[in-house]
């Protein structure tokens, strides 16, 4: 879909009358790029499911869903704006509310939410993540560490007033609580308290808390009905002891010795009914699956398996687990067991898994399988071969859809995170069928892809530019006369390096590496052709108009990098002179300047040269060591009243200004300036030369030693320092855009200290100067990319006064800004590239008088 001259809902600042607004010329690339919300599912509270989701405007925040798109919404922006609340794991539920960890503004704490903004509040400030452990007597219990209590058990009814510590060890040291398990109306846990270090039991009150048994903390533990089993490793032993506890000292006993090793430690893996499953390594390092019902006789090996189990999950009839398969390498085995040897079997060997997680929903187990034909997708099994199959190919073909590390089971199905490659990583719902697998909501709105028009150039009534349409990079033209656009040349897949205009458009394009090609175009497919293929990529992006053609630097194996010229024909594309005979070349970088149709000037072979495009007419003006200084880094060049001036960069904090009439005798040094960094650009305005340094101020010269002075100590900054198009002259006044450290704005100078000052801008918190964001002078006005804190970079205008300098429009509302770049004047309109949320970075237009809306065509 084309969006032609779309009104960008712009707010006009300057003047009292309505001004012509910038318009989108055409959305050259209307495809979208998916953005990930990276949902992290926290848990359920009633019919609501909570998750952490990320969107560009809010950062990572708390979201809630009932499983439908309409019922999915942001709960509250805890960290306002694009900052993230840093939401962590869930800590359980309290009534109809979810408990969760969050750190908005970097302040960690336990929060509660009922799914509304007013019902979301912080319960407790913590030092580290809170772990939810269960519920007792209508209260949610959790482990938290605070500055006042240390690591202790807490309980809450969901209100800050009734969120209190079950403080076994008063003071900030804490009780080092861990392995908390709930047994009907009591809690078993390990802690170090005044009662002792080891197993404790409590009914949730201080009076009802007793010390059960001293001993080391377990390596794993699980509850089976009204009992707790746990593993303890003895230091230096090759086995662990399996213990059972009913919460009494007499009922806390060891029941079995389980083989163990440091490389493959014994672990409790899951529970099925009244049985628990353990993994251990037996004789000859064979992995074993054990089962226990809490009795000595009921604790035994069930089967030998091919690796330690991981991420087990149970249905009503079986316990499922993954192991590392012996073959294929990197493969996994999916096992199931009912706790008997006969009922333990290998269900499936899988070549690749994107996750080892298994999730149970009813009598179905879900997992992610990575298959070469489908990628990583959602699978299910009911324990039979025919019932083990892919649920849906969410990302069709070999692309993967699934990140199976955050899954939440609801009463009606599962919430998973997946991508169909169109909408990014977003929350999805599945009921276990292909038709019932759907995107819940695209939380992070997809980014409009940009065509990123660049190298915008003007020739007659035609605009040339390079842009990425939906298919790739192409040379395009836009006609000011009839508003039509067409693709002239497709330079795929290598891209374009630079483009300028001199009669026709000339540009460098990357050929088959390392080949670089010089092209020419008159705006038609037939008139677009290659002038020359340069054998190496050692070239520079300076194309200088001269005598109806272009100067440039080019590299060939015989001569190295030397000055070249083209008259626009293949035969007329040639080297001007071999200034440093041999293959090393004379030009370390391309510094060339065309003063008139008579001579062009350049720096090469440690000297300043002038050329009339002939071998004999190319002579050295000055070089080597002259008047006590070496010419190791000459340029830039400028012209004032028929005299060419250039800078010789002596070192990082000294430079000299020179003048030449095009003869060696007429090449003289004007002045040496010590203690200041060299400028990168010389510009003339009226009767003065201007040169700006990045850190040492603004200078002006009338071409004499006494007439060369610093007119402002303000550092010019990066924009003016690096960008040749950040300068303009209007009515004899010199203007430039400057940014240095935390200051940005438009400056002017008449060549005097009193007449040099800033017109706009001020303190700048973040960002960077855009490349090629020039000043454009038209109708006694300057147009440029200006900045303010509330709107970022937007299109500005100035009449040369402070009062007449301000923002024209707000293409992208808010502090992000549209960042206009590459402003070009064509007819009565200014064209530029800018960003708008609806389109991405595209070509925009601003009418200097009344807006002229035209249709645009592909």
VOGU-3710 file (C-alpha; in Angstrom, 3 decimals, decimal comma):
1> xxxxxxxxxx> 0,000/0,000/0,000  1,378/3,418/-0,967  0,852/6,342/1,349  1,073/9,347/-0,967  1,773/12,757/0,478  0,372/11,694/3,821  -0,275/14,619/6,144  1,906/13,899/9,144  -0,337/15,797/11,613  2,333/18,429/12,055
11> xxxxxxxxxx> 2,359/21,239/14,556  3,509/24,589/13,131  5,508/26,766/15,488  6,762/29,774/13,544  4,475/32,666/12,682  0,772/33,187/13,151  -0,434/32,168/9,716  -0,746/28,588/8,550  2,434/27,329/6,890  2,804/24,507/4,408
21> xxxxxxxxxx> 3,374/21,267/6,274  5,937/18,621/5,356  4,389/15,711/3,504  5,430/12,159/2,968  6,286/11,827/-0,721  5,802/8,068/-0,786  6,228/5,124/1,524  8,722/3,327/-0,689  8,920/0,327/1,628  5,599/-0,496/3,256
31> xxxxxxxxxx> 6,637/-3,857/4,696  7,127/-4,255/8,439  9,921/-5,614/10,597  8,738/-7,719/13,558  9,614/-6,555/17,043  9,713/-8,887/20,039  7,716/-8,294/23,190  9,601/-11,238/24,774  6,705/-12,300/27,014  7,666/-13,803/30,359
41> xxxxxxxxxx> 4,678/-15,561/31,914  4,296/-15,075/35,662  1,210/-17,005/36,692  -2,567/-17,159/36,964  -4,914/-15,468/39,381  -8,422/-16,679/38,754  -9,256/-16,401/35,051  -6,463/-13,897/34,455  -2,903/-14,688/33,395  -0,094/-12,238/34,027
51> xxxxxxxxxx> 3,087/-11,740/32,024  5,932/-9,295/31,563  5,872/-7,826/28,057  8,024/-5,285/26,279  6,751/-2,600/23,931  8,728/0,337/22,462  6,754/3,028/24,285  6,713/1,421/27,720  9,703/-0,882/28,015  9,155/-4,123/29,936
61> xxxxxxxxxx> 6,018/-3,848/32,063  3,204/-5,923/33,585  0,503/-7,189/31,221  -2,620/-9,238/31,835  -4,653/-11,514/29,542  -7,723/-13,707/29,677  -6,384/-15,563/26,618  -8,110/-13,328/24,064  -6,721/-10,413/22,077  -9,303/-7,980/23,446
71> xxxxxxxxxx> -8,655/-9,158/26,993  -4,893/-8,563/26,740  -3,724/-5,194/27,992  -1,015/-3,301/29,811  -1,780/-3,229/33,539  0,363/-0,257/34,521  3,568/1,489/33,397  5,565/1,095/36,620  8,660/2,739/35,088  7,088/5,598/33,077
81> xxxxxxxxxx> 8,054/6,042/29,446  10,367/3,639/27,657  12,184/2,596/30,851  11,584/-0,984/32,018  10,126/-2,152/35,316  12,610/-5,081/35,287  9,949/-7,619/36,156  11,291/-10,906/37,450  9,746/-14,170/38,521  6,369/-14,702/40,110
91> xxxxxxxxxx> 6,196/-15,193/43,863  2,795/-16,859/43,956  -0,723/-15,553/44,413  -2,638/-13,849/47,162  -6,385/-14,222/46,726  -7,219/-13,056/43,222  -3,898/-11,223/42,803  -0,464/-12,128/41,505  2,740/-11,553/43,476  5,790/-10,696/41,392
101> xxxxxxxxxx> 9,284/-9,246/41,555  9,991/-5,883/39,913  12,634/-3,167/40,114  11,248/0,037/38,546  13,866/2,746/38,827  16,328/0,126/40,092  14,500/-0,325/43,416  13,882/-4,048/43,968  10,700/-5,183/45,639  7,751/-7,549/45,835
111> xxxxxxxxxx> 4,642/-6,257/44,064  1,016/-7,353/43,921  -1,558/-6,843/41,161  -5,189/-7,743/40,592  -4,909/-6,818/36,904  -5,779/-3,135/37,321  -3,538/-0,111/37,659  -5,118/0,940/40,969  -4,765/-2,604/42,280  -1,036/-2,783/41,536
121> xxxxxxxxxx> 1,276/-1,708/44,368  4,530/-2,576/46,068  4,304/-4,751/49,173  7,896/-4,928/50,285  11,321/-3,487/49,492  13,830/-6,311/49,047  17,536/-6,804/48,455  17,165/-9,706/46,018  14,547/-11,714/44,163  11,629/-13,076/46,167
131> xxxxxxxxxx> 10,785/-16,808/45,918  7,189/-17,892/46,399  6,772/-21,139/48,331  3,038/-21,761/48,886  -0,046/-20,854/50,882  -1,181/-21,571/54,432  -4,158/-20,298/56,432  -5,269/-18,064/53,547  -1,909/-16,327/53,288  0,787/-16,478/50,616
141> xxxxxxxxxx> 4,227/-17,438/51,937  7,522/-16,505/50,351  11,245/-16,212/51,022  12,618/-12,661/50,909  15,749/-10,823/51,920  15,431/-7,329/53,338  17,920/-4,961/54,952  16,080/-5,280/58,281  15,524/-9,045/58,480  18,055/-10,780/56,264
151> xxxxxxxxxx> 16,775/-13,914/54,493  13,520/-15,001/56,167  10,087/-16,417/55,552  7,341/-13,845/54,997  3,594/-14,054/54,564  1,013/-11,675/53,125  -2,688/-11,319/52,464  -1,898/-9,012/49,524  -1,791/-5,735/51,442  1,353/-3,827/52,483
161> xxxxxxxxxx> 0,080/-3,583/56,079  -0,171/-7,362/56,419  3,040/-8,304/54,635  5,203/-9,387/57,573  8,284/-11,437/58,299  8,109/-14,769/60,074  11,322/-13,684/61,762  13,019/-16,756/63,238  16,301/-14,922/63,850  15,650/-11,298/64,898
171> xxxxxxxxxx> 17,965/-8,743/63,322  19,545/-8,363/59,897  21,416/-11,699/59,829  18,402/-13,775/58,815  17,759/-17,480/59,096  19,020/-18,639/55,668  15,655/-20,257/54,977  15,461/-22,776/52,091  13,739/-25,977/50,914  10,315/-24,939/52,175
181> xxxxxxxxxx> 7,639/-27,608/51,692  3,956/-27,458/52,718  2,374/-30,521/54,341  -1,345/-29,903/54,789  -1,571/-27,499/57,778  2,160/-27,238/58,480  5,421/-26,133/56,882  8,701/-28,030/56,821  11,821/-26,032/56,011  15,531/-25,809/56,621
191> xxxxxxxxxx> 16,892/-22,788/58,493  19,499/-21,616/60,960  17,687/-20,128/63,936  18,125/-19,848/67,704  16,454/-23,276/67,862  19,240/-24,861/65,799  20,496/-25,396/62,255  18,521/-27,929/60,279  14,939/-29,028/59,733  12,147/-26,953/61,299
201> xxxxxxxxxx> 8,373/-27,382/61,425  5,774/-24,668/61,882  2,021/-24,172/61,826  2,605/-20,556/60,797  2,874/-19,163/64,294  5,900/-18,493/66,471  4,486/-20,668/69,248  3,837/-23,494/66,818  7,366/-23,554/65,414  9,645/-26,383/66,552
211> xxxxxxxxxx> 13,093/-27,673/65,737  12,874/-31,157/64,198  16,371/-32,406/63,409  19,912/-31,051/63,092  21,919/-31,715/59,989  23,171/-30,355/56,693  20,839/-28,729/54,198  19,580/-31,124/51,494  20,623/-31,110/47,829  16,984/-31,606/46,746
221> xxxxxxxxxx> 13,619/-32,149/48,410  9,984/-32,795/47,535  6,660/-33,280/49,331  4,664/-36,503/48,974  1,288/-36,111/50,581  1,863/-35,302/54,268  5,543/-36,232/54,170  8,753/-34,730/52,876  11,634/-36,651/51,338  15,048/-35,120/50,794
231> xxxxxxxxxx> 18,586/-36,013/49,771  21,649/-35,220/51,862  25,193/-35,620/50,615  27,882/-36,517/53,143  31,215/-34,803/52,570  33,642/-37,084/50,727  31,056/-39,811/50,269  30,155/-41,483/46,973  26,485/-41,696/47,913  23,681/-39,552/49,247
241> xxxxxxxxxx> 21,222/-40,434/51,966  17,527/-40,359/51,179  15,544/-39,109/54,193  11,875/-39,077/55,082  10,152/-36,694/57,478  6,582/-36,381/58,691  7,471/-33,262/60,660  8,374/-35,007/63,910  11,808/-35,893/65,249  10,886/-39,541/65,520
251> xxxxxxxxxx> 9,479/-39,554/62,017  12,583/-37,994/60,412  14,723/-40,956/59,378  17,115/-42,093/56,614  15,522/-44,716/54,377  18,091/-45,495/51,675  21,567/-44,869/50,323  21,519/-43,529/46,768  24,638/-43,767/44,515  26,151/-40,368/43,851
261> xxxxxxxxxx> 29,037/-38,641/42,119  30,225/-35,093/41,679  29,938/-35,364/37,891  26,386/-36,722/37,970  24,842/-35,954/41,355  21,738/-37,719/42,558  18,599/-35,597/42,343  14,883/-35,859/43,044  13,266/-35,254/39,638  9,506/-35,340/40,180
271> xxxxxxxxxx> 6,481/-36,929/41,787  3,569/-39,082/40,601  0,824/-39,738/43,122  2,505/-41,082/46,234  5,809/-41,822/44,516  8,895/-39,702/43,873  11,470/-40,277/41,132  15,214/-39,875/41,544  18,188/-40,057/39,214  21,478/-41,637/40,230
281> xxxxxxxxxx> 24,592/-43,090/38,665  25,163/-46,755/39,424  27,841/-49,319/38,724  29,912/-48,903/35,578  28,634/-45,293/35,477  25,201/-46,413/34,252  22,455/-43,859/34,755  19,569/-45,178/36,806  16,012/-44,115/37,486  14,906/-44,762/41,093
291> xxxxxxxxxx> 11,478/-44,636/42,683  10,462/-44,247/46,342  7,195/-44,258/48,219  8,956/-43,188/51,424  9,600/-46,688/52,700  12,737/-48,799/52,673  11,134/-51,584/50,658  9,515/-49,120/48,282  12,817/-47,459/47,337  14,594/-49,169/44,446
301> xxxxxxxxxx> 15,932/-48,917/40,894  13,238/-48,861/38,229  15,337/-48,891/35,048  18,657/-48,080/33,451  18,382/-44,988/31,278  20,704/-43,297/28,793  21,377/-40,095/30,724  20,387/-38,009/33,745  16,728/-36,939/33,589  15,865/-33,268/33,289
311> xxxxxxxxxx> 12,715/-31,134/33,445  10,257/-33,846/34,403  6,480/-33,373/34,271  3,608/-35,610/35,339  0,136/-36,381/34,090  -2,361/-38,362/36,170  -0,877/-41,656/34,996  2,790/-41,152/34,071  5,953/-39,193/34,761  7,771/-37,903/31,644
321> xxxxxxxxxx> 11,375/-36,764/31,384  14,135/-36,028/28,899  17,608/-37,565/28,927  20,659/-36,983/26,788  20,573/-39,644/24,089  23,609/-41,797/23,291  22,841/-41,267/19,588  22,532/-39,128/17,601  25,148/-36,740/19,054  23,365/-33,876/20,751
331> xxxxxxxxxx> 20,050/-35,729/20,575  17,557/-36,224/23,372  15,401/-39,111/24,527  11,845/-38,676/25,762  10,947/-41,255/28,452  7,814/-42,087/30,412  7,245/-44,187/33,542  4,438/-45,194/35,850  6,938/-46,153/38,564  7,349/-49,772/37,502
341> xxxxxxxxxx> 10,051/-51,411/35,417  7,491/-52,712/32,947  5,897/-49,294/32,690  9,166/-47,437/32,019  10,052/-47,018/28,363  11,757/-44,831/25,792  8,993/-43,030/23,929  10,942/-41,098/21,300  14,495/-40,105/20,288  14,725/-36,551/19,070
351> xxxxxxxxxx> 17,542/-35,174/16,947  17,346/-31,646/18,306  15,568/-29,743/21,047  15,310/-26,005/21,510  14,449/-26,581/25,186  14,426/-29,424/27,694  11,260/-28,162/29,333  8,183/-30,379/29,541  4,796/-28,916/30,421  1,791/-30,961/31,496
361> xxxxxxxxxx> -1,779/-29,962/30,682  -4,318/-32,563/31,706  -3,141/-35,900/30,363  -1,025/-34,275/27,626  2,653/-33,365/27,729  3,898/-30,478/25,560  7,462/-29,855/24,455  9,468/-28,117/21,707  11,107/-30,236/19,029  13,637/-28,868/16,544
371> xxxxxxxxxx> 13,202/-30,632/13,210  15,163/-29,741/10,028  11,953/-29,564/7,998  9,907/-27,452/10,428  12,372/-25,795/12,755  11,590/-25,585/16,466  7,833/-26,018/16,886  5,318/-27,087/19,533  4,769/-30,847/19,943  2,523/-32,932/22,191
381> xxxxxxxxxx> 2,321/-36,503/23,432  -0,238/-38,632/25,276  2,290/-41,414/25,833  1,605/-43,252/22,591  3,567/-43,248/19,345  0,561/-42,129/17,292  -0,288/-39,482/19,873  3,178/-37,875/19,683  3,002/-35,220/16,996  3,518/-31,581/16,112
391> xxxxxxxxxx> 0,708/-29,299/17,267  1,187/-26,579/14,634  3,864/-25,218/12,312  3,547/-21,659/13,617  6,440/-20,415/11,464  5,870/-22,350/8,222  8,810/-24,151/6,678  12,179/-24,641/8,325  12,007/-21,416/10,340  11,619/-21,873/14,093
401> xxxxxxxxxx> 8,712/-20,340/15,975  9,147/-21,399/19,544  11,091/-20,205/22,559  9,861/-22,881/24,971  11,288/-21,500/28,178  8,294/-19,570/29,477  5,049/-21,559/29,346  1,961/-21,081/31,451  -0,820/-23,665/31,743  -4,362/-22,277/32,059
411> xxxxxxxxxx> -7,635/-24,109/32,514  -8,402/-23,715/28,800  -4,922/-24,313/27,349  -1,348/-23,053/27,338  0,197/-19,627/26,922  3,486/-19,901/25,039  5,934/-17,445/23,493  6,333/-17,891/19,759  6,783/-16,038/16,496  5,242/-16,630/13,091
421> xxxxxxxxxx> 8,159/-14,566/11,635  5,691/-11,752/10,930  4,837/-10,506/14,398  7,995/-11,088/16,412  8,229/-13,059/19,659  4,778/-12,611/21,172  2,287/-14,371/23,470  0,409/-17,241/21,785  -2,341/-19,556/23,015  -2,884/-23,221/22,215
431> xxxxxxxxxx> -5,466/-25,790/23,217  -3,305/-28,540/21,756  -4,770/-28,390/18,252  -3,531/-26,626/15,132  -6,781/-24,697/14,714  -6,734/-23,711/18,365  -3,193/-22,293/18,199  -3,259/-18,526/17,684  -1,502/-15,240/18,385  -2,959/-13,669/21,526
441> xxxxxxxxxx> -1,804/-10,127/20,807  1,052/-8,360/19,063  2,219/-6,526/22,197  5,284/-4,933/20,582  3,820/-3,236/17,531  5,873/-4,170/14,500  8,276/-1,609/13,147  7,545/-0,132/9,751  10,478/-0,955/7,525  12,297/2,029/6,099
451> xxxxxxxxxx> 13,453/2,603/2,550  16,162/4,855/4,049  16,573/7,162/1,045  20,136/8,462/0,875  22,605/10,188/-1,404  19,788/12,511/-2,388  20,877/14,672/-5,336  19,208/17,158/-7,691  19,519/17,346/-11,469  17,208/19,752/-13,240
461> xxxxxxxxxx> 13,660/18,847/-12,219  14,648/15,374/-11,060  15,584/14,066/-7,654  18,029/11,146/-7,585  18,353/8,927/-4,528  19,085/5,383/-3,454  16,446/3,505/-1,459  15,607/0,053/-0,136  12,219/-0,961/-1,447  10,634/-4,267/-0,464
471> xxxxxxxxxx> 13,038/-6,117/-2,809  16,390/-4,449/-2,145  18,582/-1,433/-2,904  17,879/0,551/-6,062  18,668/3,854/-7,748  15,429/5,845/-7,938  14,310/9,165/-9,389  11,457/11,465/-8,447  10,142/14,030/-10,896  9,262/17,479/-9,557
481> xxxxxxxxxx> 7,316/18,129/-12,749  4,800/15,292/-12,584  5,341/13,700/-9,176  6,331/10,302/-10,542  8,921/7,906/-9,152  10,684/5,135/-10,959  13,419/2,635/-10,320  16,287/3,373/-12,677  18,841/0,747/-11,798  18,949/-2,185/-9,428
491> xxxxxxxxxx> 22,415/-2,477/-7,889  21,824/-5,615/-5,941  23,173/-7,102/-3,813  26,233/-4,945/-3,259  24,913/-1,431/-2,551  26,048/2,082/-3,284  28,828/3,999/-1,627  28,240/7,592/-2,703  26,438/9,765/-5,201  26,712/13,370/-6,443
501> xxxxxxxxxx> 25,475/15,363/-9,395  27,438/16,985/-12,182  25,188/17,198/-15,208  24,129/13,618/-14,715  24,365/11,544/-11,560  27,685/9,841/-10,919  28,107/7,338/-8,144  30,292/4,575/-6,839  28,829/1,110/-6,506  30,278/-2,000/-4,953
511> xxxxxxxxxx> 30,947/-4,600/-7,601  32,158/-8,141/-7,055  34,529/-7,725/-4,128  37,012/-6,137/-4,040  35,959/-4,398/-7,229  34,478/-0,896/-7,095  32,582/0,568/-10,024  31,947/4,128/-11,153  28,480/4,599/-12,690  26,639/7,382/-14,476
521> xxxxxxxxxx> 22,906/7,935/-14,880  20,731/10,485/-16,676  17,643/9,220/-14,851  16,666/6,575/-17,367  17,401/2,873/-17,433  18,988/3,207/-20,871  21,179/6,114/-19,737  22,482/4,344/-16,636  25,756/2,567/-17,238  29,145/1,730/-15,767
531> xxxxxxxxxx> 32,038/4,030/-16,649  34,809/1,989/-15,170  35,510/-0,931/-12,885  38,234/-0,071/-10,380  40,281/-3,080/-9,469  40,488/-2,462/-5,727  38,195/-0,945/-3,117  40,782/1,592/-1,928  38,944/4,732/-3,006  37,318/7,742/-1,391
541> xxxxxxxxxx> 33,853/9,185/-1,577  34,829/12,559/-3,053  33,542/13,326/-6,531  34,392/16,929/-7,449  32,614/18,664/-10,389  35,124/20,201/-12,799  34,871/21,222/-16,461  31,598/19,380/-17,019  32,961/16,162/-15,532  34,213/14,872/-12,222
551> xxxxxxxxxx> 37,495/14,596/-10,394  37,929/11,531/-8,217  40,617/9,242/-6,867  41,004/5,707/-8,163  43,275/2,768/-7,649  44,811/0,375/-10,150  47,556/-2,228/-9,649  50,101/-0,413/-11,820  49,798/3,108/-10,364  48,135/2,818/-6,962
561> xxxxxxxxxx> 45,764/5,568/-5,797  46,064/8,594/-8,112  43,865/11,505/-9,315  41,380/10,649/-12,069  38,850/12,486/-14,196  35,772/11,482/-16,169  33,902/13,449/-18,818  30,976/11,043/-18,538  32,145/8,596/-21,177  33,906/5,276/-20,815
571> xxxxxxxxxx> 36,773/6,464/-23,069  37,022/9,754/-21,190  37,478/8,150/-17,777  41,216/8,297/-17,189  44,056/8,950/-14,798  45,183/12,607/-14,850  48,787/12,014/-13,813  50,951/9,485/-12,013  52,218/11,809/-9,280  54,147/9,090/-7,449
581> xxxxxxxxxx> 55,416/6,627/-10,100  55,022/3,021/-9,093  52,238/0,981/-7,567  52,192/2,672/-4,147  50,164/5,693/-5,316  50,396/9,352/-4,335  47,119/9,949/-2,522  46,681/8,780/1,022  43,255/10,350/1,023  41,217/12,334/-1,504
591> xxxxxxxxxx> 41,473/16,093/-0,924  40,565/17,835/-4,173  39,117/21,252/-4,957  37,936/22,878/-8,169  38,489/26,637/-7,942  37,208/27,483/-11,422  37,134/25,996/-14,910  40,825/26,834/-15,161  42,448/24,839/-12,352  41,683/22,179/-9,780
601> xxxxxxxxxx> 43,815/21,673/-6,687  44,708/18,565/-4,743  46,965/17,163/-2,055  49,127/14,222/-3,127  52,650/12,900/-2,576  53,120/15,246/0,429  52,559/18,290/-1,743  49,938/20,716/-3,019  49,286/20,365/-6,766  47,287/22,151/-9,389
611> xxxxxxxxxx> 45,966/20,622/-12,559  44,250/21,606/-15,808  43,645/17,892/-16,541  46,748/17,500/-18,682  50,010/15,826/-17,751  52,024/18,982/-18,451  49,473/21,204/-16,770  49,659/19,244/-13,525  52,415/20,855/-11,448  53,537/20,870/-7,852
621> xxxxxxxxxx> 52,979/24,239/-6,132  54,632/23,468/-2,834  55,658/20,336/-0,992  58,231/18,532/1,070  59,628/20,953/3,633  58,887/24,589/2,801  59,311/27,682/4,993  60,124/25,490/7,973  57,135/23,152/7,779  56,418/19,814/6,168
631> xxxxxxxxxx> 53,420/19,068/3,981  52,323/15,729/5,369  48,577/16,370/5,531  47,471/19,199/3,256  43,966/20,627/2,751  41,160/21,533/3,057  40,800/24,122/0,265  38,674/27,239/-0,122  38,413/30,277/-2,406  38,010/33,976/-1,683
641> xxxxxxxxxx> 38,055/36,747/-4,299  39,807/34,559/-6,891  42,548/33,339/-4,539  42,684/29,732/-3,406  43,460/29,081/0,253  44,354/25,817/1,917  45,289/24,454/5,318  48,468/22,571/6,138  47,926/20,443/9,207  51,196/20,604/11,130
651> xxxxxxxxxx> 50,089/18,355/13,993  47,117/17,828/16,278  47,330/21,318/17,815  48,825/23,500/15,063  48,075/24,441/11,456  48,955/27,044/8,889  46,865/28,970/6,349  48,269/29,285/2,821  47,235/31,183/-0,330  47,973/30,480/-4,001
661> xxxxxxxxxx> 47,311/32,056/-7,385  48,026/28,760/-9,115  51,800/29,229/-9,520  54,656/28,023/-7,315  55,907/31,589/-6,872  52,449/32,782/-5,932  51,981/30,126/-3,250  52,682/31,757/0,096  52,017/31,085/3,741  49,566/33,514/5,348
671> xxxxxxxxxx> 49,799/32,601/9,046  50,737/29,803/11,463  48,276/29,139/14,271  49,671/27,287/17,278  47,746/25,664/20,106  44,598/24,932/18,090  43,421/21,795/16,322  43,295/21,982/12,499  39,971/22,579/10,724  38,503/20,113/8,267
681> xxxxxxxxxx> 36,677/22,715/6,157  37,283/26,175/4,706  34,283/28,246/3,627  33,988/31,778/2,254  31,163/34,207/2,934  31,193/37,770/1,634  34,726/39,074/2,096  35,801/36,554/4,749  37,060/32,996/4,995  35,711/30,894/7,831
691> xxxxxxxxxx> 37,209/27,811/9,345  35,888/25,938/12,336  37,761/23,528/14,577  36,235/20,774/16,608  37,566/21,970/19,978  39,307/25,337/19,472  36,694/27,804/18,288  35,612/29,646/15,161  38,117/31,557/12,985  37,751/34,193/10,288
701> xxxxxxxxxx> 40,242/35,581/7,819  40,412/38,229/5,091  43,416/36,416/3,624  46,062/38,311/5,595  47,994/37,455/8,733  46,623/40,414/10,719  43,140/39,810/9,407  43,051/36,201/10,668  41,430/36,015/14,082  39,330/33,854/16,359
711> xxxxxxxxxx> 35,815/35,296/16,363  34,421/32,914/18,961  36,112/30,618/21,512  33,048/28,357/21,407  34,039/24,981/20,070  32,411/24,207/16,747  31,783/20,595/17,586  31,233/17,460/15,605  28,525/18,479/13,110  30,466/21,377/11,640
721> xxxxxxxxxx> 33,763/19,574/12,079  32,933/16,534/9,961  30,050/17,497/7,699  30,819/19,706/4,710  27,123/20,461/4,252  26,548/21,880/7,726  27,427/25,377/6,422  25,535/28,003/4,446  25,820/31,663/3,455  22,787/33,956/3,431
731> xxxxxxxxxx> 22,967/37,688/2,736  26,703/37,781/3,464  26,388/36,011/6,842  28,002/32,659/7,526  25,850/30,002/9,264  26,595/26,546/10,583  25,070/23,767/12,689  27,178/22,804/15,663  27,064/20,187/18,350  29,678/19,742/21,032
741> xxxxxxxxxx> 29,246/17,670/24,175  25,917/18,903/25,610  25,279/21,912/23,335  23,597/21,903/19,948  22,226/24,651/17,729  22,446/27,045/14,790  25,238/29,640/14,790  25,975/32,725/12,673  28,977/34,973/12,099  29,711/38,129/10,103
751> xxxxxxxxxx> 33,440/37,660/10,666  33,591/39,681/13,889  33,482/38,589/17,515  30,406/40,748/18,191  28,594/39,290/15,192  29,257/35,651/16,096  26,652/34,009/18,304  24,199/31,126/18,658  20,677/31,539/17,284  19,066/28,370/18,577
761> xxxxxxxxxx> 19,617/25,313/20,687  20,929/24,723/24,149  21,687/21,892/26,568  21,321/18,538/24,884  20,918/15,379/26,890  21,533/12,687/24,309  21,818/11,843/20,632  24,298/12,608/17,876  24,509/14,893/14,875  23,056/13,310/11,783
771> xxxxxxxxxx> 25,244/12,721/8,762  24,566/15,025/5,817  22,003/17,246/7,549  22,830/20,419/5,603  21,602/23,965/5,826  19,512/24,940/2,814  19,117/28,619/1,902  15,936/29,543/0,004  13,700/32,658/-0,106  15,962/34,506/2,371
781> xxxxxxxxxx> 15,435/31,712/4,881  17,554/28,880/6,202  16,097/25,404/6,589  17,848/22,829/8,733  17,489/20,031/11,281  17,091/21,852/14,592  16,760/20,474/18,065  14,918/21,113/21,300  14,458/18,951/24,370  10,721/18,381/23,935
791> xxxxxxxxxx> 10,777/17,416/20,255  14,246/16,129/19,372  15,534/16,832/15,844  12,830/18,264/13,573  12,591/20,596/10,561  13,459/24,177/11,549  13,641/27,537/9,783  15,575/30,745/10,456  15,598/34,256/8,996  18,959/34,936/10,656
801> xxxxxxxxxx> 17,539/36,339/13,887  17,007/34,649/17,225  13,312/35,524/17,204  12,891/34,204/13,658  14,540/30,854/14,378  12,290/28,002/15,392  10,665/24,699/14,670  8,477/24,427/11,578  6,816/21,112/12,330  6,782/18,077/14,573
811> xxxxxxxxxx> 6,790/15,148/12,152  7,395/12,621/14,931  5,724/13,862/18,133  7,705/13,494/21,308  11,354/13,807/22,194  12,486/11,139/19,704  12,136/13,518/16,724  12,045/12,735/13,021  15,763/13,481/12,495  15,576/15,193/9,050
821> xxxxxxxxxx> 18,679/14,611/6,913  19,984/15,335/3,425  17,906/18,456/2,774  17,803/19,308/-0,941  16,123/22,209/-2,742  14,248/21,266/-5,905  11,979/23,867/-7,490  9,736/25,335/-4,817  10,109/22,412/-2,410  12,698/21,041/-0,017
831> xxxxxxxxxx> 13,107/17,279/-0,011  14,645/15,339/2,847  14,663/11,977/4,585  12,936/11,735/7,965  11,418/9,252/10,352  7,717/8,905/11,136  6,262/6,065/13,228  3,723/5,200/10,521  6,300/4,789/7,760  9,827/4,470/9,116
841> xxxxxxxxxx> 12,548/6,534/7,397  11,181/7,785/4,081  11,320/10,724/1,663  9,479/13,854/2,821  8,786/17,173/1,103  8,177/20,725/2,330  6,676/23,433/0,128  8,235/26,884/0,429  4,937/28,507/-0,516  1,657/26,586/-0,659
851> xxxxxxxx> 1,773/22,779/-0,480  1,303/21,017/-3,776  -0,106/17,551/-3,327  0,590/15,142/-6,099  0,117/11,465/-6,601  3,247/9,353/-6,741  3,598/6,163/-8,720  5,879/3,198/-8,479
//
